[in-house]
């Protein structure tokens, strides 16, 4: 589905726009569900387990910054992630075994419905570790989970301890 030029652009830029992955019916259904969820935000006054709200949110004018765990709110989000065309794209760009990591916060100032998922290779592990393996593995969208991370020698610093107690870098240039 993707060309070598598109894959190279993704590797270079870290982003790729691919129009018309979903058909008109699928896109209409997804937009309808998002509109329903945003409209239901009129029933809440502050961030909760479903919503991150905009500072200008009110019950009379619901303003949703992010649906925190869309796949837990409505099955259409999981169906979209597992759509054969979406999986083909993700497999070409990332790896065959894929794990959903969450929904990213919309920080755009433009008013629009924007659904961003964080998807990673199953062998890419969070630096802060995993607290609940059952929950972590429930995020697999394709392939098998693994406890063996892929390791590439790169200059990465662990996020802990804080910089004030870290040893000075021993890396030489």
N, C-alpha and C positions, 0 to 999 in steps of 0.2 A: 504494500500500500504506500510506503514511503520510498522516495528516491534516495540515492546516495547523496545528492546535493542537499536534500532536506535533513538527512541525518547529520551531515557535516555541519550544516547551519545550526542545528540543535547543540552539537558538541562545542561549537565555537561561541554561540550566543546564550545558550542555556534556556532558550524559549523557542517554540515553534507553533505557529498558528496554522491549523488545518481546517479549512471550511468544509461544511456539509458532511461531517462524520455521521451525524444523526439525521434520520429522514424527518420530513415535516411533521408527521404524527408524533414521533418520539420527542422532538423538540417542543412541540405544542404541549404535550403531556407534562414534560419537565417544567416548562414555564408556568403551567397551571398550578402544579404542586408548589413551586416556589412562591407564587402569588398567594396561595392559601396559607402557607406557613408565615409569610410576611404579614398578611392580614391578621393572623392569630396573635401576632405580637402586640396588637392593640389591647390584649388582656394582661399584659405585664408592664411593670413600671421600671424594672431594673434588670441587669444581666442575670441570667439564670442558667440552668443546665442545658438549655436549648439555644438561647440567644446571647450574642454579644450585640448590644444596642449602640446606636450612634448617640453622641451627647445630646443631639437635638430631638431624640425620640420622645414621643408623647402618645397617649392612648388615642388621641384624635388624629395623629399623623405618625403611624408606626414607621420607624427607621431602623432597619436591621443591618448591622455591619457584617455579621457572620452567623451562620447556622453552625453551631459548634461541632456537632457530630451528625451530619446529615443522614448517614446510613442508618443511624439509630432512630431518626425521626420519621423517615418514610422509605419504604423499600425501593422506590424509583431511583434513588441515588446509588444504591448498591447495584441495581440492574444496569444503570448507565455505566458504572465503573467496569462491569463485567461484560459489557456489550462486545461482541466479537471484533468490531472495527476498532474500538478503544483499546482492547487487549492487544490487537495486532500492532497498533502504534506504540503502545508502552513497551511491548516486547522488543520491537526494533530499536527503541531508544534506550532502554534500560537493561533488561534481562528477561528471560522467560519466567522466572519465579518472582512474583511481585507482591508487595505488602503495602496496604493503605496505612499511612501514618497520621492522617487527620485532614482537616479542612483548614486552609490558610486564611488568615485575616485579610479582608478586603480593605486596603488602605488608600484606595483611589478616592479622589474628591469628586469624581463624576458619578451622578446618579444612574445606576444600572444594576441589573441582576448579574452577579458574577459569582460563579461557583468554582472554587479552586480546590483541588485535592492535592495532597502531598503523597506521592507514590514513590517507593524505593525498591530496589532489588531486595529479595528476601535475605540475602547474605550481607546486607549493609546494616550494621547495628548502631543503635543510638549510643552516643558517647556516655550518656548518663545511666546506661544499663536498662534492665527490664525488671519491673516490679512484679508483674503478673503474667507468666508465660501463657496461660490459657487465653487471656484477653489479647495479648500480643499476637499469638498465633491465629486468633479469630479474625485478624485483619488481613489474612492472606486472601488475595483475589485471584491468584493463579499460581500453580506449582506447589511445591512442598516446603514447609518451614524447615529451617536449619538452625543448629546451634553453633555452626562453624562459620564465623564471619570471614568474608573475603578481605584479605589484607594486602595492601599495596604500600611499598615504602614511600611515604610522603612526609613532609615536615608538618606534623599536626601536633598541637599541644592539647592536652586534656583540659576540660573546663574547670576541673578542681585539682588541687587547691587553688585559691585565688592568687593572682599575680604576686601579692606581697609576701607569700611564703614559698614561691616556686624557686627552684635552683636556677641559676643563670644558664642561659643556653650554651650548650657545648658545640653547637653547630659551627663549622667554619666555612668560609666562602672561598 
